[in-house]
Amino acid sequence: MPGDILKVDCFLNHQLDVQFLLEVGKEIARLYENQNINKILTIETSGIPIAFAAAQFMNVPVVFIKKSKSGNISDNVYSSRVESFTRKTVYDAVVSKDFLGKEDNVLVIDDFLAKGHALAGIMDIINQSGAKLVGCAIAIEKGFQGGGDKLRAQGIRVDSLAIIDSMTDTSLVFRK
């Protein structure tokens, strides 16, 4: 779609292909086996099904960051300002301090990685909590937007199951 938007709503972020997501979860679990992960962290909404699928194979809980503070969350939260590439908005990402702390070894899971703004906000929350970031597992990375390469250059482990190096209205070129 125009504006470097990749439409994957038929299997990933509107309608869910459950069998596909389970395979994605299994692959993420394989990539991070023996890494002593005790928590998966994602951000609502489209990261949740992928995180859920991975958690099934890793036997760890999933915590998801909310894009706004609702009435059922206390004021005892970690918070970070995040810019959304897709929605072209800035929001306060929040997670209760009850679910993330210094004893946690965290795997971040998300559906897309473009410029890395969401991951920067997630990592800010992890730093606030004192937890340890083990790595970031991404379903689809838009490599041409540089977010993943920037994070890797900082020494952060980023495993993207598909990396798109370029795209037009009619074609995708995947990184090999």
C-alpha positions as a Markdown table, in Angstrom:
| # | Residue | x | y | z |
|---|---|---|---|---|
| 1 | Met | 0.0 | 0.0 | 0.0 |
| 2 | Pro | 1.2 | 3.6 | -0.3 |
| 3 | Gly | 3.5 | 4.9 | 2.4 |
| 4 | Asp | 5.5 | 1.6 | 2.8 |
| 5 | Ile | 2.5 | -0.1 | 4.4 |
| 6 | Leu | 2.6 | -3.9 | 3.9 |
| 7 | Lys | -0.9 | -5.4 | 4.0 |
| 8 | Val | -0.9 | -8.7 | 5.9 |
| 9 | Asp | -4.4 | -8.5 | 7.4 |
| 10 | Cys | -5.5 | -11.8 | 5.9 |
| 11 | Phe | -3.2 | -13.8 | 8.2 |
| 12 | Leu | -1.4 | -11.7 | 10.8 |
| 13 | Asn | -3.1 | -8.6 | 12.0 |
| 14 | His | -6.8 | -8.7 | 11.3 |
| 15 | Gln | -7.7 | -12.3 | 10.4 |
| 16 | Leu | -5.4 | -14.8 | 12.1 |
| 17 | Asp | -4.0 | -17.9 | 10.4 |
| 18 | Val | -3.7 | -20.0 | 13.6 |
| 19 | Gln | -1.6 | -22.8 | 12.1 |
| 20 | Phe | 0.8 | -20.2 | 10.6 |
| 21 | Leu | 1.1 | -18.4 | 13.9 |
| 22 | Leu | 1.8 | -21.7 | 15.8 |
| 23 | Glu | 4.6 | -22.4 | 13.3 |
| 24 | Val | 5.9 | -18.8 | 13.9 |
| 25 | Gly | 5.7 | -19.4 | 17.7 |
| 26 | Lys | 7.5 | -22.7 | 17.4 |
| 27 | Glu | 10.4 | -21.1 | 15.4 |
| 28 | Ile | 10.8 | -18.3 | 17.9 |
| 29 | Ala | 10.9 | -20.9 | 20.7 |
| 30 | Arg | 13.6 | -22.7 | 18.8 |
| 31 | Leu | 15.7 | -19.6 | 18.2 |
| 32 | Tyr | 15.6 | -18.7 | 21.9 |
| 33 | Glu | 15.8 | -22.2 | 23.5 |
| 34 | Asn | 18.3 | -22.4 | 26.4 |
| 35 | Gln | 18.3 | -18.6 | 26.9 |
| 36 | Asn | 16.7 | -18.7 | 30.3 |
| 37 | Ile | 13.8 | -16.5 | 29.3 |
| 38 | Asn | 11.1 | -16.3 | 31.9 |
| 39 | Lys | 8.8 | -13.6 | 30.3 |
| 40 | Ile | 7.7 | -12.6 | 26.9 |
| 41 | Leu | 6.8 | -8.9 | 26.4 |
| 42 | Thr | 4.8 | -7.5 | 23.5 |
| 43 | Ile | 2.8 | -4.5 | 22.7 |
| 44 | Glu | -0.9 | -4.5 | 21.9 |
| 45 | Thr | -2.5 | -5.5 | 19.6 |
| 46 | Ser | -0.9 | -7.5 | 16.7 |
| 47 | Gly | 2.0 | -8.8 | 18.7 |
| 48 | Ile | -0.2 | -10.6 | 21.1 |
| 49 | Pro | -1.1 | -13.7 | 18.9 |
| 50 | Ile | 2.6 | -14.2 | 18.0 |
| 51 | Ala | 3.7 | -13.9 | 21.7 |
| 52 | Phe | 0.9 | -16.2 | 22.7 |
| 53 | Ala | 2.0 | -18.8 | 20.2 |
| 54 | Ala | 5.7 | -18.6 | 21.2 |
| 55 | Ala | 4.7 | -18.8 | 24.9 |
| 56 | Gln | 2.9 | -22.0 | 24.3 |
| 57 | Phe | 6.2 | -23.6 | 23.3 |
| 58 | Met | 8.4 | -21.8 | 25.8 |
| 59 | Asn | 6.1 | -22.3 | 28.8 |
| 60 | Val | 6.4 | -18.7 | 30.0 |
| 61 | Pro | 3.9 | -15.9 | 30.6 |
| 62 | Val | 3.1 | -13.1 | 28.2 |
| 63 | Val | 2.9 | -9.5 | 29.3 |
| 64 | Phe | 1.5 | -7.0 | 26.9 |
| 65 | Ile | 2.1 | -3.3 | 27.0 |
| 66 | Lys | -1.1 | -1.3 | 26.7 |
| 67 | Lys | -1.2 | 1.7 | 24.4 |
| 68 | Ser | -3.2 | 3.7 | 26.9 |
| 69 | Lys | -3.8 | 3.4 | 30.6 |
| 70 | Ser | -7.2 | 1.9 | 31.3 |
| 71 | Gly | -9.2 | 2.2 | 34.5 |
| 72 | Asn | -8.3 | -1.3 | 35.7 |
| 73 | Ile | -4.5 | -0.5 | 35.9 |
| 74 | Ser | -3.2 | 1.2 | 38.9 |
| 75 | Asp | -0.9 | 4.2 | 38.8 |
| 76 | Asn | 2.0 | 1.9 | 39.6 |
| 77 | Val | 3.3 | 1.5 | 36.0 |
| 78 | Tyr | 6.3 | 1.9 | 33.7 |
| 79 | Ser | 5.5 | 4.2 | 30.9 |
| 80 | Ser | 7.2 | 5.4 | 27.7 |
| 81 | Arg | 6.2 | 7.6 | 24.8 |
| 82 | Val | 6.0 | 5.7 | 21.5 |
| 83 | Glu | 5.6 | 6.9 | 17.9 |
| 84 | Ser | 3.5 | 4.6 | 15.7 |
| 85 | Phe | 4.7 | 4.3 | 12.1 |
| 86 | Thr | 1.4 | 2.8 | 10.9 |
| 87 | Arg | -1.0 | 5.1 | 12.8 |
| 88 | Lys | 1.2 | 8.2 | 12.6 |
| 89 | Thr | 0.5 | 9.0 | 16.3 |
| 90 | Val | 2.3 | 9.1 | 19.6 |
| 91 | Tyr | 0.9 | 7.3 | 22.6 |
| 92 | Asp | 1.9 | 6.4 | 26.2 |
| 93 | Ala | 2.8 | 2.7 | 26.4 |
| 94 | Val | 2.2 | 1.4 | 29.9 |
| 95 | Val | 2.7 | -1.9 | 31.8 |
| 96 | Ser | 2.0 | -2.5 | 35.4 |
| 97 | Lys | 5.0 | -2.8 | 37.7 |
| 98 | Asp | 3.4 | -6.0 | 39.1 |
| 99 | Phe | 4.3 | -7.9 | 35.9 |
| 100 | Leu | 7.9 | -6.8 | 35.1 |
| 101 | Gly | 10.9 | -6.6 | 37.3 |
| 102 | Lys | 14.6 | -7.0 | 37.8 |
| 103 | Glu | 14.3 | -10.8 | 38.1 |
| 104 | Asp | 13.0 | -11.1 | 34.5 |
| 105 | Asn | 14.8 | -12.2 | 31.4 |
| 106 | Val | 12.7 | -10.8 | 28.7 |
| 107 | Leu | 12.1 | -11.8 | 25.1 |
| 108 | Val | 10.3 | -9.0 | 23.1 |
| 109 | Ile | 8.0 | -10.2 | 20.4 |
| 110 | Asp | 6.3 | -8.0 | 17.8 |
| 111 | Asp | 4.6 | -8.4 | 14.4 |
| 112 | Phe | 6.5 | -5.6 | 12.5 |
| 113 | Leu | 9.8 | -3.8 | 12.8 |
| 114 | Ala | 10.1 | -0.7 | 10.7 |
| 115 | Lys | 12.0 | 2.3 | 12.1 |
| 116 | Gly | 12.2 | 0.8 | 15.6 |
| 117 | His | 10.1 | 3.3 | 17.5 |
| 118 | Ala | 7.9 | 0.7 | 19.2 |
| 119 | Leu | 11.0 | -1.4 | 20.2 |
| 120 | Ala | 12.7 | 1.7 | 21.6 |
| 121 | Gly | 9.7 | 2.4 | 23.8 |
| 122 | Ile | 9.6 | -1.3 | 24.9 |
| 123 | Met | 13.3 | -1.3 | 25.7 |
| 124 | Asp | 12.8 | 1.9 | 27.7 |
| 125 | Ile | 10.2 | 0.1 | 29.8 |
| 126 | Ile | 12.5 | -2.9 | 30.3 |
| 127 | Asn | 15.3 | -0.6 | 31.4 |
| 128 | Gln | 13.0 | 1.2 | 33.9 |
| 129 | Ser | 12.0 | -2.2 | 35.3 |
| 130 | Gly | 15.6 | -3.4 | 35.7 |
| 131 | Ala | 14.8 | -6.5 | 33.7 |
| 132 | Lys | 17.3 | -8.0 | 31.2 |
| 133 | Leu | 16.5 | -7.9 | 27.5 |
| 134 | Val | 17.5 | -11.2 | 26.0 |
| 135 | Gly | 16.4 | -10.4 | 22.4 |
| 136 | Cys | 13.7 | -9.3 | 20.0 |
| 137 | Ala | 11.8 | -11.7 | 17.8 |
| 138 | Ile | 10.0 | -10.1 | 14.9 |
| 139 | Ala | 7.6 | -11.7 | 12.4 |
| 140 | Ile | 8.3 | -9.2 | 9.6 |
| 141 | Glu | 11.0 | -6.6 | 9.4 |
| 142 | Lys | 11.1 | -3.8 | 6.8 |
| 143 | Gly | 14.8 | -3.8 | 6.5 |
| 144 | Phe | 14.8 | -0.8 | 4.1 |
| 145 | Gln | 13.5 | 1.4 | 7.0 |
| 146 | Gly | 16.6 | 0.7 | 9.1 |
| 147 | Gly | 15.2 | 0.0 | 12.6 |
| 148 | Gly | 16.5 | -3.6 | 12.8 |
| 149 | Asp | 20.0 | -2.7 | 11.6 |
| 150 | Lys | 20.2 | 0.2 | 14.0 |
| 151 | Leu | 19.3 | -2.1 | 16.9 |
| 152 | Arg | 21.8 | -4.8 | 15.8 |
| 153 | Ala | 24.5 | -2.1 | 15.6 |
| 154 | Gln | 23.8 | -1.4 | 19.3 |
| 155 | Gly | 24.5 | -5.0 | 20.1 |
| 156 | Ile | 20.8 | -6.0 | 20.6 |
| 157 | Arg | 19.8 | -9.4 | 19.3 |
| 158 | Val | 17.1 | -9.1 | 16.7 |
| 159 | Asp | 15.7 | -12.2 | 15.0 |
| 160 | Ser | 13.3 | -11.4 | 12.2 |
| 161 | Leu | 11.6 | -14.3 | 10.5 |
| 162 | Ala | 11.3 | -12.3 | 7.2 |
| 163 | Ile | 13.2 | -9.2 | 6.3 |
| 164 | Ile | 12.0 | -7.2 | 3.3 |
| 165 | Asp | 14.9 | -5.2 | 1.8 |
| 166 | Ser | 12.6 | -3.3 | -0.7 |
| 167 | Met | 9.0 | -3.2 | -1.8 |
| 168 | Thr | 6.9 | -1.6 | -4.4 |
| 169 | Asp | 3.2 | -1.8 | -5.1 |
| 170 | Thr | 3.8 | -5.0 | -7.0 |
| 171 | Ser | 6.9 | -6.7 | -5.6 |
| 172 | Leu | 8.8 | -7.6 | -2.4 |
| 173 | Val | 12.5 | -8.3 | -2.2 |
| 174 | Phe | 13.5 | -10.4 | 0.8 |
| 175 | Arg | 16.9 | -10.4 | 2.5 |
| 176 | Lys | 18.8 | -13.6 | 2.0 |
